[in-house]
Amino acid sequence: MVYSVSDAVKEVLEELTFLHHSMDYNLLNYSAVARFIHPAVSTKLGGGTKPSLEAVAVAVRRYIESSGKGKKSLKLLDVVRSCKIILRTDLCMLNVRQWLDVNFLKEMEGIIPEVDFRAGEKLYMVTRSNDLIIMCNSRFMSTIESKVNPPAKLTEKKADLALITINIQQADFDVPGVLQFFVQQFEMAGINIHDLFSTRGKITFLFAQRDAARAYERISAAIEAVKAIPFS
């Protein structure tokens, strides 16, 4: 089978995922997209072949019209507009390495009863084979640090952090693009995410406390904007 311009365009567009939301809602100018991807399409065709911009634009239109895109993204918007967000500040993060060698979770068991979860205090732990990431209210930072004994090592600690938790219906975790939507809000606001983790129903982002107000406003505005979009 001959490798065609349409084949090359399809591959390029599927690789450039940042264009997909605009394609879903027919917000792209085919000629502009053709000019943008023309070098990549030519490279995929190889052999010095350079298709015309018109041929690439036609292939772009065919791809968008035939791919069935849009239905999943409409569902994504439906998920986003029903999300609720919670902002918390005065957090810290500690990274304990070689935690298994000293069973550091045993040490943490003594701290957990001191956390007033009902009052909104937080303590999260993410485990990997050689790393234990602890995220909690800053008042526990020195206590946790004092419990790190060799061969365990405290390799990183950060104070003055905040977190935003996105509350999502559990079934909506099966909708592609939810995490990407919210990550893009941080990216567009120029806010670095120090960590993120999720359970079935919540996605939590950890970032610098100095960016708390900006992050909350950005995500709130994005949700409100989606609510204002008429769709069925």
C-alpha positions as CSV (number, residue, x, y, z in Angstrom):
1,M,0.0,0.0,0.0
2,V,1.3,3.4,-1.0
3,Y,2.1,5.8,1.9
4,S,0.0,8.9,1.0
5,V,-0.2,12.5,2.1
6,S,-3.4,11.6,4.0
7,D,-1.5,9.0,5.9
8,A,1.3,11.4,6.8
9,V,-1.2,14.1,7.8
10,K,-3.1,11.6,10.0
11,E,0.1,10.6,11.8
12,V,1.3,14.2,12.4
13,L,-2.1,15.4,13.7
14,E,-2.3,12.4,16.1
15,E,1.1,13.2,17.4
16,L,0.4,16.9,17.9
17,T,-2.2,16.4,20.7
18,F,-2.3,20.0,21.7
19,L,-4.3,20.7,18.5
20,H,-7.0,18.2,19.3
21,H,-9.3,20.4,21.4
22,S,-9.4,23.0,18.7
23,M,-10.1,20.3,16.1
24,D,-12.9,18.9,18.3
25,Y,-14.8,22.2,18.1
26,N,-13.9,23.1,14.5
27,L,-11.8,26.1,15.6
28,L,-8.9,25.5,13.3
29,N,-8.2,27.1,9.9
30,Y,-7.3,24.2,7.6
31,S,-4.8,26.3,5.6
32,A,-3.1,27.6,8.7
33,V,-2.8,24.0,10.1
34,A,-1.5,22.9,6.7
35,R,1.3,25.5,6.8
36,F,2.2,24.6,10.4
37,I,2.5,20.8,9.8
38,H,3.8,20.9,6.2
39,P,7.5,20.4,7.2
40,A,6.6,17.4,9.4
41,V,4.4,15.9,6.6
42,S,7.2,16.3,4.1
43,T,9.6,14.6,6.4
44,K,7.3,11.6,6.9
45,L,6.8,11.2,3.2
46,G,10.6,11.2,2.7
47,G,12.5,11.0,-0.6
48,G,12.5,14.8,-1.0
49,T,8.7,14.8,-1.5
50,K,7.1,18.1,-0.7
51,P,3.3,18.0,-1.1
52,S,1.4,21.2,-1.9
53,L,-0.1,23.1,0.9
54,E,-3.5,22.6,-0.8
55,A,-3.1,18.8,-0.7
56,V,-2.1,19.0,3.0
57,A,-5.1,21.3,3.8
58,V,-7.5,18.9,2.1
59,A,-6.0,16.0,4.1
60,V,-6.4,18.0,7.3
61,R,-10.1,18.6,6.5
62,R,-10.7,15.0,5.7
63,Y,-9.0,13.8,8.9
64,I,-11.1,16.1,11.1
65,E,-14.4,15.4,9.4
66,S,-13.9,11.6,9.3
67,S,-12.3,11.0,12.7
68,G,-15.5,11.3,14.7
69,K,-13.8,13.8,17.1
70,G,-16.0,15.9,19.3
71,K,-18.2,13.5,21.1
72,K,-15.6,12.7,23.8
73,S,-14.8,16.3,24.2
74,L,-18.4,17.3,24.7
75,K,-18.4,14.7,27.5
76,L,-15.2,16.3,28.9
77,L,-16.9,19.7,29.0
78,D,-19.8,18.2,30.8
79,V,-17.4,16.7,33.4
80,V,-15.5,19.9,33.9
81,R,-18.6,22.1,34.5
82,S,-19.7,19.8,37.3
83,C,-16.3,19.9,39.1
84,K,-15.9,21.5,42.5
85,I,-12.5,22.9,43.7
86,I,-11.0,23.3,47.2
87,L,-7.9,25.3,48.0
88,R,-5.7,24.7,51.0
89,T,-2.5,26.5,52.1
90,D,0.3,26.1,54.7
91,L,1.4,22.7,53.3
92,C,4.9,21.2,53.0
93,M,6.4,18.2,51.2
94,L,9.2,15.8,52.3
95,N,10.9,13.1,50.3
96,V,12.3,10.2,52.4
97,R,14.5,7.8,50.5
98,Q,15.4,4.2,51.6
99,W,12.3,4.4,53.8
100,L,11.8,0.6,53.5
101,D,15.1,0.0,55.3
102,V,13.8,1.5,58.5
103,N,10.0,0.8,58.0
104,F,9.4,4.6,58.1
105,L,5.6,4.0,57.8
106,K,5.8,2.8,61.4
107,E,7.1,6.2,62.4
108,M,4.3,7.9,60.5
109,E,1.7,5.8,62.3
110,G,2.5,7.8,65.4
111,I,1.9,11.1,63.7
112,I,-1.4,10.3,62.0
113,P,-3.5,10.5,65.2
114,E,-2.3,14.1,65.6
115,V,-3.7,15.2,62.3
116,D,-7.1,16.9,62.7
117,F,-8.7,15.7,59.5
118,R,-12.1,17.0,60.6
119,A,-10.7,20.6,60.8
120,G,-9.3,20.3,57.3
121,E,-5.7,19.3,58.1
122,K,-4.1,17.0,55.6
123,L,-1.5,14.3,55.4
124,Y,-0.9,12.4,52.2
125,M,1.7,9.7,51.5
126,V,2.8,8.4,48.1
127,T,5.1,5.4,48.2
128,R,7.5,4.1,45.6
129,S,10.2,1.4,46.0
130,N,12.8,3.9,47.2
131,D,10.9,7.1,47.9
132,L,8.2,8.0,50.3
133,I,6.6,11.4,49.5
134,I,4.8,13.0,52.4
135,M,2.6,16.1,51.9
136,C,1.1,17.6,55.1
137,N,0.4,20.7,57.0
138,S,3.6,22.6,57.9
139,R,3.2,22.1,61.6
140,F,4.2,18.5,61.2
141,M,7.4,19.2,59.1
142,S,9.9,19.3,62.0
143,T,8.4,16.3,63.7
144,I,8.6,14.2,60.5
145,E,12.1,15.4,59.8
146,S,13.3,14.4,63.3
147,K,12.1,10.8,62.7
148,V,14.3,10.3,59.7
149,N,17.2,8.1,60.9
150,P,19.9,6.3,58.8
151,P,19.9,4.6,56.5
152,A,16.8,6.5,55.6
153,K,17.5,10.0,54.1
154,L,15.6,13.2,53.8
155,T,16.5,14.1,50.2
156,E,14.1,17.0,49.6
157,K,11.8,19.2,51.6
158,K,9.7,22.2,50.6
159,A,7.6,24.5,52.7
160,D,5.1,27.3,51.8
161,L,3.1,25.1,49.5
162,A,-0.6,25.0,48.7
163,L,-2.9,22.4,47.1
164,I,-6.0,22.5,45.0
165,T,-8.2,19.5,45.0
166,I,-10.7,18.9,42.1
167,N,-13.7,17.0,43.2
168,I,-15.0,14.8,40.3
169,Q,-17.8,12.3,40.1
170,Q,-16.1,8.8,40.3
171,A,-17.6,7.6,37.0
172,D,-16.2,10.7,35.2
173,F,-12.6,9.4,35.7
174,D,-13.2,7.2,32.7
175,V,-13.6,10.3,30.5
176,P,-10.2,11.0,28.7
177,G,-8.8,14.5,29.0
178,V,-9.9,15.5,32.5
179,L,-6.5,15.6,34.0
180,Q,-5.0,17.3,30.9
181,F,-7.6,20.1,31.1
182,F,-6.6,21.1,34.6
183,V,-2.9,20.6,34.0
184,Q,-3.2,23.1,31.1
185,Q,-4.7,25.7,33.4
186,F,-1.5,25.6,35.5
187,E,0.6,25.7,32.4
188,M,-1.2,28.7,30.9
189,A,-0.9,30.5,34.2
190,G,2.9,29.8,34.4
191,I,2.5,27.9,37.6
192,N,4.8,24.9,38.3
193,I,3.2,21.8,39.8
194,H,5.4,20.2,42.4
195,D,3.3,17.1,42.6
196,L,-0.1,15.6,41.7
197,F,-2.0,12.6,42.8
198,S,-5.5,11.2,42.5
199,T,-8.0,8.9,44.0
200,R,-11.3,7.8,42.4
201,G,-13.1,11.1,42.9
202,K,-10.4,13.6,43.5
203,I,-7.3,15.1,41.7
204,T,-4.9,17.1,43.9
205,F,-2.2,19.5,42.7
206,L,0.6,20.7,44.9
207,F,2.3,24.0,44.1
208,A,3.9,27.1,45.6
209,Q,1.7,28.9,48.1
210,R,2.6,32.3,46.5
211,D,0.7,31.1,43.4
212,A,-2.4,30.0,45.4
213,A,-4.7,32.9,44.6
214,R,-3.8,32.9,40.9
215,A,-4.2,29.2,40.5
216,Y,-7.6,29.2,42.2
217,E,-8.8,32.1,40.1
218,R,-7.5,30.5,36.9
219,I,-9.2,27.1,37.5
220,S,-12.4,28.7,38.8
221,A,-12.6,31.0,35.7
222,A,-12.0,28.0,33.4
223,I,-14.9,26.0,35.0
224,E,-17.2,29.0,34.7
225,A,-16.2,29.5,31.1
226,V,-17.1,25.9,30.3
227,K,-20.4,26.4,32.1
228,A,-21.2,29.4,29.8
229,I,-20.6,27.3,26.6
230,P,-24.0,26.1,25.2
231,F,-23.8,22.5,24.2
232,S,-25.9,19.3,24.5
